[in-house]
Amino acid sequence: MLKHATTDKEIARCFAVMAELRTHLQAESFVNLVRDQEKEGYCLAYIEHGNDIVAVAGYRISTNLFLGKNLYVDDLVTAERVRSQGFGEKLLSGLRDIAIKNGCAHLHLDSGTQRKQAHKFYFRQGMVVSSFHFDEKLSDD
């Protein structure tokens, strides 16, 4: 079942799994970074198996001219040790439920071009490639 990390302790417990996707993150600044993002609508969700967090997603709900009201998945990762056991599917399904309950017309995400296994997963989940994402680095931060 999908849970939301609302306490500092819950957020900190999500770090190890999130760091598998976002390898540049540092444990000592993770909680504060999530708290800063929460001010902009970010939510951190997770799935536990036993006492272990095995899948984590960061998302936000917003409205724009292109998609209307939508849920954007910033981060979605299942711990490598438990991949292909259905946790990613449960996580994405939980995000879909949140989107529907909030009246979102779309659920969408970006995935790095090198993440071939993730792309196969998204296709199996019924997602399609709908656009290209362009990026220009403006600083070294």
N, CA, C and O atoms as a GROMACS GRO file, in nm:
protein
  564
    1MET      N    1   0.083  -0.118   0.000
    1MET     CA    2   0.000   0.000   0.000
    1MET      C    3   0.088   0.125   0.000
    1MET      O    4   0.189   0.132   0.071
    2LEU      N    5   0.050   0.222  -0.079
    2LEU     CA    6   0.123   0.347  -0.091
    2LEU      C    7   0.105   0.432   0.035
    2LEU      O    8  -0.007   0.451   0.083
    3LYS      N    9   0.216   0.481   0.088
    3LYS     CA   10   0.215   0.569   0.204
    3LYS      C   11   0.285   0.698   0.167
    3LYS      O   12   0.363   0.702   0.072
    4HIS      N   13   0.258   0.804   0.241
    4HIS     CA   14   0.327   0.931   0.219
    4HIS      C   15   0.423   0.958   0.334
    4HIS      O   16   0.390   0.940   0.451
    5ALA      N   17   0.542   1.001   0.299
    5ALA     CA   18   0.642   1.038   0.398
    5ALA      C   19   0.610   1.180   0.445
    5ALA      O   20   0.627   1.276   0.370
    6THR      N   21   0.564   1.192   0.567
    6THR     CA   22   0.526   1.322   0.620
    6THR      C   23   0.615   1.368   0.734
    6THR      O   24   0.629   1.488   0.758
    7THR      N   25   0.676   1.274   0.805
    7THR     CA   26   0.765   1.311   0.914
    7THR      C   27   0.909   1.310   0.864
    7THR      O   28   0.940   1.247   0.764
    8ASP      N   29   0.996   1.380   0.935
    8ASP     CA   30   1.137   1.379   0.898
    8ASP      C   31   1.194   1.237   0.898
    8ASP      O   32   1.274   1.202   0.813
    9LYS      N   33   1.151   1.156   0.994
    9LYS     CA   34   1.200   1.018   1.004
    9LYS      C   35   1.157   0.938   0.881
    9LYS      O   36   1.238   0.864   0.824
   10GLU      N   37   1.031   0.952   0.838
   10GLU     CA   38   0.984   0.881   0.720
   10GLU      C   39   1.058   0.926   0.595
   10GLU      O   40   1.095   0.843   0.511
   11ILE      N   41   1.080   1.056   0.582
   11ILE     CA   42   1.155   1.108   0.467
   11ILE      C   43   1.296   1.050   0.467
   11ILE      O   44   1.343   1.003   0.363
   12ALA      N   45   1.362   1.052   0.581
   12ALA     CA   46   1.499   1.001   0.591
   12ALA      C   47   1.505   0.852   0.556
   12ALA      O   48   1.601   0.807   0.493
   13ARG      N   49   1.403   0.776   0.594
   13ARG     CA   50   1.399   0.633   0.563
   13ARG      C   51   1.391   0.608   0.412
   13ARG      O   52   1.430   0.501   0.365
   14CYS      N   53   1.341   0.704   0.336
   14CYS     CA   54   1.330   0.691   0.190
   14CYS      C   55   1.462   0.716   0.119
   14CYS      O   56   1.475   0.684   0.000
   15PHE      N   57   1.558   0.772   0.188
   15PHE     CA   58   1.681   0.815   0.123
   15PHE      C   59   1.754   0.702   0.049
   15PHE      O   60   1.790   0.719  -0.067
   16ALA      N   61   1.775   0.590   0.114
   16ALA     CA   62   1.858   0.483   0.055
   16ALA      C   63   1.802   0.439  -0.081
   16ALA      O   64   1.879   0.417  -0.175
   17VAL      N   65   1.671   0.425  -0.092
   17VAL     CA   66   1.612   0.384  -0.219
   17VAL      C   67   1.620   0.499  -0.321
   17VAL      O   68   1.656   0.477  -0.436
   18MET      N   69   1.587   0.620  -0.277
   18MET     CA   70   1.593   0.735  -0.369
   18MET      C   71   1.734   0.755  -0.422
   18MET      O   72   1.752   0.793  -0.538
   19ALA      N   73   1.833   0.731  -0.339
   19ALA     CA   74   1.973   0.751  -0.380
   19ALA      C   75   2.016   0.653  -0.489
   19ALA      O   76   2.116   0.676  -0.556
   20GLU      N   77   1.943   0.544  -0.507
   20GLU     CA   78   1.973   0.453  -0.618
   20GLU      C   79   1.942   0.518  -0.752
   20GLU      O   80   2.006   0.488  -0.853
   21LEU      N   81   1.845   0.608  -0.753
   21LEU     CA   82   1.810   0.682  -0.874
   21LEU      C   83   1.885   0.814  -0.881
   21LEU      O   84   1.943   0.849  -0.984
   22ARG      N   85   1.884   0.886  -0.773
   22ARG     CA   86   1.946   1.019  -0.764
   22ARG      C   87   2.077   1.007  -0.686
   22ARG      O   88   2.085   1.043  -0.569
   23THR      N   89   2.180   0.956  -0.754
   23THR     CA   90   2.306   0.920  -0.688
   23THR      C   91   2.383   1.041  -0.634
   23THR      O   92   2.473   1.023  -0.552
   24HIS      N   93   2.351   1.159  -0.678
   24HIS     CA   94   2.420   1.280  -0.632
   24HIS      C   95   2.370   1.327  -0.494
   24HIS      O   96   2.435   1.411  -0.432
   25LEU      N   97   2.260   1.274  -0.447
   25LEU     CA   98   2.202   1.320  -0.320
   25LEU      C   99   2.290   1.278  -0.202
   25LEU      O  100   2.360   1.178  -0.206
   26GLN      N  101   2.282   1.359  -0.097
   26GLN     CA  102   2.355   1.333   0.027
   26GLN      C  103   2.255   1.312   0.139
   26GLN      O  104   2.159   1.387   0.152
   27ALA      N  105   2.276   1.209   0.220
   27ALA     CA  106   2.182   1.175   0.327
   27ALA      C  107   2.158   1.292   0.422
   27ALA      O  108   2.045   1.315   0.466
   28GLU      N  109   2.264   1.365   0.456
   28GLU     CA  110   2.252   1.472   0.556
   28GLU      C  111   2.169   1.591   0.508
   28GLU      O  112   2.122   1.669   0.591
   29SER      N  113   2.151   1.608   0.378
   29SER     CA  114   2.071   1.719   0.328
   29SER      C  115   1.937   1.676   0.268
   29SER      O  116   1.858   1.760   0.225
   30PHE      N  117   1.911   1.546   0.265
   30PHE     CA  118   1.793   1.493   0.197
   30PHE      C  119   1.662   1.544   0.257
   30PHE      O  120   1.574   1.589   0.184
   31VAL      N  121   1.648   1.537   0.387
   31VAL     CA  122   1.522   1.580   0.450
   31VAL      C  123   1.495   1.727   0.420
   31VAL      O  124   1.383   1.763   0.384
   32ASN      N  125   1.596   1.812   0.434
   32ASN     CA  126   1.576   1.955   0.407
   32ASN      C  127   1.543   1.980   0.260
   32ASN      O  128   1.462   2.068   0.229
   33LEU      N  129   1.603   1.905   0.170
   33LEU     CA  130   1.574   1.921   0.028
   33LEU      C  131   1.428   1.884  -0.001
   33LEU      O  132   1.359   1.955  -0.075
   34VAL      N  133   1.382   1.774   0.056
   34VAL     CA  134   1.243   1.734   0.037
   34VAL      C  135   1.150   1.839   0.097
   34VAL      O  136   1.049   1.876   0.036
   35ARG      N  137   1.183   1.888   0.215
   35ARG     CA  138   1.100   1.992   0.279
   35ARG      C  139   1.092   2.117   0.192
   35ARG      O  140   0.985   2.177   0.180
   36ASP      N  141   1.203   2.158   0.130
   36ASP     CA  142   1.202   2.273   0.039
   36ASP      C  143   1.112   2.246  -0.081
   36ASP      O  144   1.036   2.334  -0.122
   37GLN      N  145   1.119   2.126  -0.136
   37GLN     CA  146   1.036   2.092  -0.251
   37GLN      C  147   0.888   2.086  -0.214
   37GLN      O  148   0.802   2.118  -0.296
   38GLU      N  149   0.858   2.045  -0.092
   38GLU     CA  150   0.719   2.039  -0.047
   38GLU      C  151   0.653   2.176  -0.055
   38GLU      O  152   0.533   2.186  -0.080
   39LYS      N  153   0.731   2.281  -0.035
   39LYS     CA  154   0.678   2.418  -0.045
   39LYS      C  155   0.631   2.448  -0.187
   39LYS      O  156   0.553   2.540  -0.209
   40GLU      N  157   0.680   2.369  -0.284
   40GLU     CA  158   0.643   2.385  -0.424
   40GLU      C  159   0.547   2.276  -0.471
   40GLU      O  160   0.527   2.258  -0.591
   41GLY      N  161   0.489   2.202  -0.377
   41GLY     CA  162   0.389   2.102  -0.410
   41GLY      C  163   0.438   1.958  -0.418
   41GLY      O  164   0.360   1.868  -0.447
   42TYR      N  165   0.565   1.935  -0.392
   42TYR     CA  166   0.622   1.800  -0.400
   42TYR      C  167   0.570   1.712  -0.288
   42TYR      O  168   0.556   1.756  -0.174
   43CYS      N  169   0.542   1.587  -0.321
   43CYS     CA  170   0.501   1.486  -0.223
   43CYS      C  171   0.592   1.365  -0.240
   43CYS      O  172   0.628   1.329  -0.352
   44LEU      N  173   0.629   1.304  -0.130
   44LEU     CA  174   0.714   1.185  -0.132
   44LEU      C  175   0.631   1.066  -0.086
   44LEU      O  176   0.579   1.065   0.026
   45ALA      N  177   0.619   0.966  -0.172
   45ALA     CA  178   0.540   0.847  -0.142
   45ALA      C  179   0.632   0.726  -0.144
   45ALA      O  180   0.737   0.725  -0.209
   46TYR      N  181   0.590   0.622  -0.071
   46TYR     CA  182   0.673   0.502  -0.065
   46TYR      C  183   0.589   0.378  -0.040
   46TYR      O  184   0.473   0.385   0.001
   47ILE      N  185   0.653   0.263  -0.066
   47ILE     CA  186   0.593   0.133  -0.038
   47ILE      C  187   0.690   0.056   0.051
   47ILE      O  188   0.810   0.052   0.027
   48GLU      N  189   0.634  -0.003   0.154
   48GLU     CA  190   0.712  -0.088   0.245
   48GLU      C  191   0.683  -0.234   0.218
   48GLU      O  192   0.572  -0.271   0.177
   49HIS      N  193   0.782  -0.315   0.240
   49HIS     CA  194   0.767  -0.460   0.239
   49HIS      C  195   0.831  -0.509   0.367
   49HIS      O  196   0.952  -0.499   0.385
   50GLY      N  197   0.748  -0.560   0.456
   50GLY     CA  198   0.799  -0.587   0.591
   50GLY      C  199   0.830  -0.454   0.656
   50GLY      O  200   0.744  -0.365   0.660
   51ASN      N  201   0.949  -0.438   0.706
   51ASN     CA  202   0.992  -0.311   0.766
   51ASN      C  203   1.082  -0.231   0.674
   51ASN      O  204   1.136  -0.128   0.715
   52ASP      N  205   1.099  -0.275   0.550
   52ASP     CA  206   1.188  -0.208   0.456
   52ASP      C  207   1.111  -0.125   0.355
   52ASP      O  208   1.007  -0.167   0.304
   53ILE      N  209   1.162  -0.007   0.327
   53ILE     CA  210   1.109   0.072   0.217
   53ILE      C  211   1.171   0.016   0.090
   53ILE      O  212   1.293   0.006   0.078
   54VAL      N  213   1.086  -0.021  -0.006
   54VAL     CA  214   1.135  -0.088  -0.127
   54VAL      C  215   1.110  -0.009  -0.255
   54VAL      O  216   1.168  -0.040  -0.358
   55ALA      N  217   1.024   0.093  -0.249
   55ALA     CA  218   0.996   0.174  -0.368
   55ALA      C  219   0.957   0.314  -0.322
   55ALA      O  220   0.889   0.331  -0.221
   56VAL      N  221   1.002   0.414  -0.398
   56VAL     CA  222   0.982   0.554  -0.360
   56VAL      C  223   0.947   0.634  -0.486
   56VAL      O  224   0.999   0.608  -0.594
   57ALA      N  225   0.857   0.730  -0.469
   57ALA     CA  226   0.823   0.821  -0.578
   57ALA      C  227   0.803   0.961  -0.524
   57ALA      O  228   0.744   0.980  -0.417
   58GLY      N  229   0.853   1.058  -0.597
   58GLY     CA  230   0.825   1.198  -0.569
   58GLY      C  231   0.736   1.250  -0.681
   58GLY      O  232   0.761   1.222  -0.798
   59TYR      N  233   0.635   1.326  -0.644
   59TYR     CA  234   0.542   1.376  -0.746
   59TYR      C  235   0.485   1.510  -0.704
   59TYR      O  236   0.500   1.554  -0.590
   60ARG      N  237   0.420   1.574  -0.800
   60ARG     CA  238   0.349   1.699  -0.773
   60ARG      C  239   0.228   1.709  -0.866
   60ARG      O  240   0.231   1.661  -0.979
   61ILE      N  241   0.125   1.772  -0.816
   61ILE     CA  242   0.006   1.797  -0.895
   61ILE      C  243   0.004   1.944  -0.932
   61ILE      O  244   0.023   2.030  -0.846
   62SER      N  245  -0.018   1.972  -1.059
   62SER     CA  246  -0.023   2.110  -1.105
   62SER      C  247  -0.117   2.120  -1.224
   62SER      O  248  -0.172   2.020  -1.271
   63THR      N  249  -0.134   2.241  -1.271
   63THR     CA  250  -0.217   2.266  -1.389
   63THR      C  251  -0.135   2.348  -1.486
   63THR      O  252  -0.069   2.444  -1.448
   64ASN      N  253  -0.140   2.308  -1.614
   64ASN     CA  254  -0.073   2.388  -1.716
   64ASN      C  255  -0.159   2.391  -1.842
   64ASN      O  256  -0.256   2.316  -1.854
   65LEU      N  257  -0.123   2.476  -1.935
   65LEU     CA  258  -0.201   2.492  -2.057
   65LEU      C  259  -0.196   2.368  -2.146
   65LEU      O  260  -0.292   2.339  -2.218
   66PHE      N  261  -0.086   2.296  -2.142
   66PHE     CA  262  -0.067   2.180  -2.228
   66PHE      C  263  -0.152   2.061  -2.186
   66PHE      O  264  -0.220   2.002  -2.270
   67LEU      N  265  -0.150   2.025  -2.057
   67LEU     CA  266  -0.217   1.904  -2.011
   67LEU      C  267  -0.338   1.929  -1.921
   67LEU      O  268  -0.410   1.835  -1.887
   68GLY      N  269  -0.360   2.052  -1.882
   68GLY     CA  270  -0.463   2.077  -1.781
   68GLY      C  271  -0.410   2.032  -1.646
   68GLY      O  272  -0.290   2.040  -1.620
   69LYS      N  273  -0.499   1.985  -1.560
   69LYS     CA  274  -0.456   1.938  -1.429
   69LYS      C  275  -0.386   1.804  -1.447
   69LYS      O  276  -0.439   1.715  -1.514
   70ASN      N  277  -0.267   1.789  -1.388
   70ASN     CA  278  -0.188   1.669  -1.411
   70ASN      C  279  -0.104   1.633  -1.290
   70ASN      O  280  -0.075   1.718  -1.205
   71LEU      N  281  -0.066   1.508  -1.283
   71LEU     CA  282   0.029   1.461  -1.183
   71LEU      C  283   0.159   1.430  -1.255
   71LEU      O  284   0.163   1.346  -1.344
   72TYR      N  285   0.265   1.498  -1.215
   72TYR     CA  286   0.397   1.478  -1.273
   72TYR      C  287   0.482   1.400  -1.173
   72TYR      O  288   0.494   1.438  -1.057
   73VAL      N  289   0.540   1.290  -1.219
   73VAL     CA  290   0.627   1.208  -1.136
   73VAL      C  291   0.770   1.258  -1.155
   73VAL      O  292   0.830   1.241  -1.261
   74ASP      N  293   0.824   1.320  -1.050
   74ASP     CA  294   0.962   1.367  -1.053
   74ASP      C  295   1.061   1.252  -1.042
   74ASP      O  296   1.163   1.249  -1.110
   75ASP      N  297   1.029   1.157  -0.956
   75ASP     CA  298   1.121   1.049  -0.922
   75ASP      C  299   1.039   0.922  -0.902
   75ASP      O  300   0.933   0.926  -0.839
   76LEU      N  301   1.086   0.811  -0.955
   76LEU     CA  302   1.021   0.683  -0.932
   76LEU      C  303   1.129   0.576  -0.935
   76LEU      O  304   1.197   0.559  -1.036
   77VAL      N  305   1.145   0.504  -0.824
   77VAL     CA  306   1.251   0.404  -0.816
   77VAL      C  307   1.210   0.290  -0.724
   77VAL      O  308   1.150   0.311  -0.618
   78THR      N  309   1.244   0.170  -0.766
   78THR     CA  310   1.231   0.051  -0.683
   78THR      C  311   1.372   0.006  -0.648
   78THR      O  312   1.461   0.008  -0.733
   79ALA      N  313   1.392  -0.034  -0.524
   79ALA     CA  314   1.524  -0.082  -0.481
   79ALA      C  315   1.567  -0.197  -0.572
   79ALA      O  316   1.489  -0.287  -0.601
   80GLU      N  317   1.691  -0.191  -0.615
   80GLU     CA  318   1.741  -0.291  -0.710
   80GLU      C  319   1.723  -0.433  -0.659
   80GLU      O  320   1.695  -0.524  -0.737
   81ARG      N  321   1.738  -0.453  -0.530
   81ARG     CA  322   1.731  -0.588  -0.472
   81ARG      C  323   1.593  -0.652  -0.483
   81ARG      O  324   1.579  -0.773  -0.467
   82VAL      N  325   1.488  -0.570  -0.511
   82VAL     CA  326   1.352  -0.624  -0.518
   82VAL      C  327   1.283  -0.591  -0.650
   82VAL      O  328   1.160  -0.601  -0.661
   83ARG      N  329   1.359  -0.553  -0.750
   83ARG     CA  330   1.297  -0.521  -0.880
   83ARG      C  331   1.234  -0.646  -0.940
   83ARG      O  332   1.276  -0.759  -0.912
   84SER      N  333   1.134  -0.623  -1.023
   84SER     CA  334   1.058  -0.729  -1.091
   84SER      C  335   0.975  -0.812  -0.994
   84SER      O  336   0.943  -0.928  -1.022
   85GLN      N  337   0.941  -0.754  -0.879
   85GLN     CA  338   0.855  -0.822  -0.782
   85GLN      C  339   0.720  -0.751  -0.766
   85GLN      O  340   0.642  -0.784  -0.676
   86GLY      N  341   0.692  -0.654  -0.855
   86GLY     CA  342   0.562  -0.588  -0.855
   86GLY      C  343   0.553  -0.459  -0.775
   86GLY      O  344   0.447  -0.396  -0.774
   87PHE      N  345   0.660  -0.419  -0.708
   87PHE     CA  346   0.653  -0.299  -0.625
   87PHE      C  347   0.644  -0.172  -0.709
   87PHE      O  348   0.572  -0.079  -0.672
   88GLY      N  349   0.716  -0.167  -0.820
   88GLY     CA  350   0.707  -0.051  -0.910
   88GLY      C  351   0.567  -0.037  -0.967
   88GLY      O  352   0.515   0.074  -0.978
   89GLU      N  353   0.507  -0.148  -1.003
   89GLU     CA  354   0.371  -0.146  -1.056
   89GLU      C  355   0.273  -0.096  -0.950
   89GLU      O  356   0.184  -0.017  -0.981
   90LYS      N  357   0.290  -0.142  -0.826
   90LYS     CA  358   0.204  -0.095  -0.716
   90LYS      C  359   0.222   0.055  -0.692
   90LYS      O  360   0.126   0.127  -0.666
   91LEU      N  361   0.346   0.100  -0.701
   91LEU     CA  362   0.376   0.242  -0.681
   91LEU      C  363   0.309   0.326  -0.788
   91LEU      O  364   0.243   0.425  -0.758
   92LEU      N  365   0.327   0.288  -0.913
   92LEU     CA  366   0.267   0.362  -1.024
   92LEU      C  367   0.114   0.356  -1.017
   92LEU      O  368   0.047   0.455  -1.046
   93SER      N  369   0.060   0.243  -0.981
   93SER     CA  370  -0.085   0.230  -0.966
   93SER      C  371  -0.138   0.323  -0.856
   93SER      O  372  -0.243   0.386  -0.872
   94GLY      N  373  -0.064   0.332  -0.746
   94GLY     CA  374  -0.103   0.424  -0.639
   94GLY      C  375  -0.099   0.568  -0.684
   94GLY      O  376  -0.185   0.648  -0.646
   95LEU      N  377  -0.001   0.604  -0.764
   95LEU     CA  378   0.007   0.740  -0.818
   95LEU      C  379  -0.108   0.768  -0.913
   95LEU      O  380  -0.164   0.878  -0.913
   96ARG      N  381  -0.145   0.669  -0.994
   96ARG     CA  382  -0.262   0.684  -1.082
   96ARG      C  383  -0.388   0.711  -1.000
   96ARG      O  384  -0.467   0.799  -1.034
   97ASP      N  385  -0.404   0.636  -0.892
   97ASP     CA  386  -0.521   0.655  -0.805
   97ASP      C  387  -0.524   0.796  -0.748
   97ASP      O  388  -0.630   0.859  -0.744
   98ILE      N  389  -0.409   0.846  -0.705
   98ILE     CA  390  -0.400   0.983  -0.651
   98ILE      C  391  -0.438   1.083  -0.760
   98ILE      O  392  -0.514   1.177  -0.734
   99ALA      N  393  -0.387   1.062  -0.881
   99ALA     CA  394  -0.418   1.153  -0.992
   99ALA      C  395  -0.568   1.155  -1.020
   99ALA      O  396  -0.628   1.261  -1.036
  100ILE      N  397  -0.627   1.038  -1.027
  100ILE     CA  398  -0.771   1.029  -1.055
  100ILE      C  399  -0.852   1.096  -0.944
  100ILE      O  400  -0.944   1.173  -0.972
  101LYS      N  401  -0.818   1.068  -0.819
  101LYS     CA  402  -0.891   1.127  -0.705
  101LYS      C  403  -0.880   1.279  -0.703
  101LYS      O  404  -0.968   1.347  -0.650
  102ASN      N  405  -0.771   1.332  -0.760
  102ASN     CA  406  -0.750   1.476  -0.762
  102ASN      C  407  -0.796   1.540  -0.893
  102ASN      O  408  -0.769   1.658  -0.916
  103GLY      N  409  -0.865   1.465  -0.977
  103GLY     CA  410  -0.920   1.520  -1.100
  103GLY      C  411  -0.818   1.550  -1.207
  103GLY      O  412  -0.840   1.636  -1.292
  104CYS      N  413  -0.706   1.479  -1.205
  104CYS     CA  414  -0.602   1.502  -1.305
  104CYS      C  415  -0.639   1.436  -1.438
  104CYS      O  416  -0.693   1.326  -1.442
  105ALA      N  417  -0.609   1.506  -1.546
  105ALA     CA  418  -0.633   1.453  -1.681
  105ALA      C  419  -0.518   1.366  -1.729
  105ALA      O  420  -0.536   1.283  -1.818
  106HIS      N  421  -0.399   1.384  -1.670
  106HIS     CA  422  -0.280   1.311  -1.714
  106HIS      C  423  -0.191   1.278  -1.595
  106HIS      O  424  -0.187   1.349  -1.495
  107LEU      N  425  -0.119   1.167  -1.611
  107LEU     CA  426  -0.005   1.131  -1.526
  107LEU      C  427   0.113   1.124  -1.622
  107LEU      O  428   0.104   1.055  -1.724
  108HIS      N  429   0.221   1.191  -1.592
  108HIS     CA  430   0.335   1.190  -1.684
  108HIS      C  431   0.466   1.197  -1.609
  108HIS      O  432   0.470   1.232  -1.491
  109LEU      N  433   0.574   1.164  -1.680
  109LEU     CA  434   0.708   1.165  -1.621
  109LEU      C  435   0.811   1.175  -1.731
  109LEU      O  436   0.780   1.155  -1.848
  110ASP      N  437   0.932   1.206  -1.693
  110ASP     CA  438   1.047   1.202  -1.783
  110ASP      C  439   1.135   1.085  -1.739
  110ASP      O  440   1.138   1.051  -1.621
  111SER      N  441   1.205   1.024  -1.832
  111SER     CA  442   1.296   0.915  -1.802
  111SER      C  443   1.420   0.932  -1.887
  111SER      O  444   1.411   0.950  -2.008
  112GLY      N  445   1.535   0.926  -1.824
  112GLY     CA  446   1.661   0.944  -1.895
  112GLY      C  447   1.673   0.846  -2.011
  112GLY      O  448   1.630   0.731  -2.002
  113THR      N  449   1.731   0.892  -2.120
  113THR     CA  450   1.740   0.810  -2.241
  113THR      C  451   1.819   0.681  -2.218
  113THR      O  452   1.800   0.584  -2.291
  114GLN      N  453   1.906   0.679  -2.118
  114GLN     CA  454   1.987   0.560  -2.091
  114GLN      C  455   1.913   0.454  -2.010
  114GLN      O  456   1.964   0.344  -1.994
  115ARG      N  457   1.795   0.484  -1.958
  115ARG     CA  458   1.723   0.394  -1.868
  115ARG      C  459   1.631   0.298  -1.945
  115ARG      O  460   1.509   0.304  -1.932
  116LYS      N  461   1.692   0.211  -2.022
  116LYS     CA  462   1.617   0.121  -2.110
  116LYS      C  463   1.522   0.029  -2.033
  116LYS      O  464   1.409   0.008  -2.076
  117GLN      N  465   1.566  -0.024  -1.920
  117GLN     CA  466   1.479  -0.114  -1.842
  117GLN      C  467   1.358  -0.038  -1.788
  117GLN      O  468   1.247  -0.090  -1.785
  118ALA      N  469   1.380   0.085  -1.745
  118ALA     CA  470   1.268   0.167  -1.698
  118ALA      C  471   1.169   0.191  -1.811
  118ALA      O  472   1.048   0.186  -1.789
  119HIS      N  473   1.220   0.216  -1.930
  119HIS     CA  474   1.131   0.241  -2.044
  119HIS      C  475   1.045   0.118  -2.073
  119HIS      O  476   0.925   0.132  -2.100
  120LYS      N  477   1.104   0.000  -2.067
  120LYS     CA  478   1.026  -0.123  -2.087
  120LYS      C  479   0.915  -0.133  -1.982
  120LYS      O  480   0.802  -0.171  -2.014
  121PHE      N  481   0.949  -0.099  -1.858
  121PHE     CA  482   0.850  -0.101  -1.751
  121PHE      C  483   0.736  -0.005  -1.781
  121PHE      O  484   0.620  -0.042  -1.768
  122TYR      N  485   0.768   0.118  -1.821
  122TYR     CA  486   0.663   0.217  -1.848
  122TYR      C  487   0.574   0.174  -1.964
  122TYR      O  488   0.452   0.193  -1.959
  123PHE      N  489   0.633   0.116  -2.067
  123PHE     CA  490   0.552   0.066  -2.179
  123PHE      C  491   0.458  -0.045  -2.132
  123PHE      O  492   0.341  -0.047  -2.170
  124ARG      N  493   0.509  -0.137  -2.048
  124ARG     CA  494   0.423  -0.244  -1.995
  124ARG      C  495   0.308  -0.188  -1.911
  124ARG      O  496   0.203  -0.250  -1.900
  125GLN      N  497   0.330  -0.070  -1.854
  125GLN     CA  498   0.226  -0.007  -1.772
  125GLN      C  499   0.128   0.074  -1.856
  125GLN      O  500   0.039   0.138  -1.800
  126GLY      N  501   0.144   0.073  -1.986
  126GLY     CA  502   0.050   0.142  -2.075
  126GLY      C  503   0.088   0.285  -2.107
  126GLY      O  504   0.010   0.357  -2.168
  127MET      N  505   0.206   0.326  -2.067
  127MET     CA  506   0.251   0.462  -2.097
  127MET      C  507   0.309   0.468  -2.238
  127MET      O  508   0.353   0.366  -2.292
  128VAL      N  509   0.309   0.587  -2.297
  128VAL     CA  510   0.362   0.607  -2.431
  128VAL      C  511   0.459   0.724  -2.431
  128VAL      O  512   0.454   0.810  -2.343
  129VAL      N  513   0.548   0.726  -2.528
  129VAL     CA  514   0.638   0.839  -2.547
  129VAL      C  515   0.556   0.946  -2.620
  129VAL      O  516   0.515   0.927  -2.734
  130SER      N  517   0.534   1.059  -2.554
  130SER     CA  518   0.447   1.161  -2.611
  130SER      C  519   0.521   1.288  -2.652
  130SER      O  520   0.465   1.373  -2.721
  131SER      N  521   0.647   1.302  -2.609
  131SER     CA  522   0.721   1.422  -2.646
  131SER      C  523   0.868   1.404  -2.615
  131SER      O  524   0.907   1.307  -2.550
  132PHE      N  525   0.948   1.495  -2.662
  132PHE     CA  526   1.089   1.504  -2.626
  132PHE      C  527   1.102   1.607  -2.516
  132PHE      O  528   1.026   1.704  -2.512
  133HIS      N  529   1.198   1.588  -2.428
  133HIS     CA  530   1.227   1.685  -2.322
  133HIS      C  531   1.363   1.745  -2.354
  133HIS      O  532   1.460   1.672  -2.370
  134PHE      N  533   1.371   1.876  -2.362
  134PHE     CA  534   1.496   1.946  -2.391
  134PHE      C  535   1.545   2.016  -2.266
  134PHE      O  536   1.465   2.062  -2.184
  135ASP      N  537   1.676   2.023  -2.252
  135ASP     CA  538   1.737   2.076  -2.130
  135ASP      C  539   1.860   2.159  -2.166
  135ASP      O  540   1.936   2.123  -2.255
  136GLU      N  541   1.877   2.268  -2.097
  136GLU     CA  542   1.998   2.350  -2.111
  136GLU      C  543   2.051   2.378  -1.972
  136GLU      O  544   1.982   2.439  -1.890
  137LYS      N  545   2.174   2.335  -1.945
  137LYS     CA  546   2.235   2.359  -1.815
  137LYS      C  547   2.280   2.504  -1.807
  137LYS      O  548   2.356   2.550  -1.892
  138LEU      N  549   2.232   2.576  -1.704
  138LEU     CA  550   2.262   2.719  -1.692
  138LEU      C  551   2.365   2.750  -1.584
  138LEU      O  552   2.421   2.859  -1.582
  139SER      N  553   2.390   2.653  -1.494
  139SER     CA  554   2.490   2.676  -1.390
  139SER      C  555   2.548   2.541  -1.345
  139SER      O  556   2.499   2.436  -1.386
  140ASP      N  557   2.648   2.546  -1.264
  140ASP     CA  558   2.712   2.423  -1.214
  140ASP      C  559   2.648   2.373  -1.086
  140ASP      O  560   2.694   2.272  -1.032
  141ASP      N  561   2.545   2.438  -1.036
  141ASP     CA  562   2.479   2.397  -0.911
  141ASP      C  563   2.410   2.266  -0.924
  141ASP      O  564   2.350   2.218  -0.828
   0.00000   0.00000   0.00000
